[in-house]
Amino acid sequence: AYGPTAAALHGFDGWPLQPPFHLVVERGRNIARVGHVVHTSSSLPLLDRSSVEGIAVTSPTRTIIDLARFSETFDLADVRTVSRLLHQSGTSLEQCAADINGRRNLPGKRRALQRLSRC
């Protein structure tokens, strides 16, 4: 699970588990699911993986980073939400920034850093 679906499975407040479900698969696999969103990634290191009740999900830190990277808007409500998610997940802005800066080919990297700096 990825993005908003991973946030819901982690139990993050304000993220209900509802369709469309977001999934992530290895780049090169051609998978489509009607009514859901399938993302691809060239690399999803073990550090970015987690499990919730036997379901593979992105880690809480990676989930927060992905929400910051790809949310359509990032207004005051989003800043408050991410601040709450950071607290709820036990991760920190510094950890998120270090994870982002440690990646060479992360789309939306600059946007995520700018957005997270407002939290």
Disulfide bonds with the S-S distance in Angstrom:
none
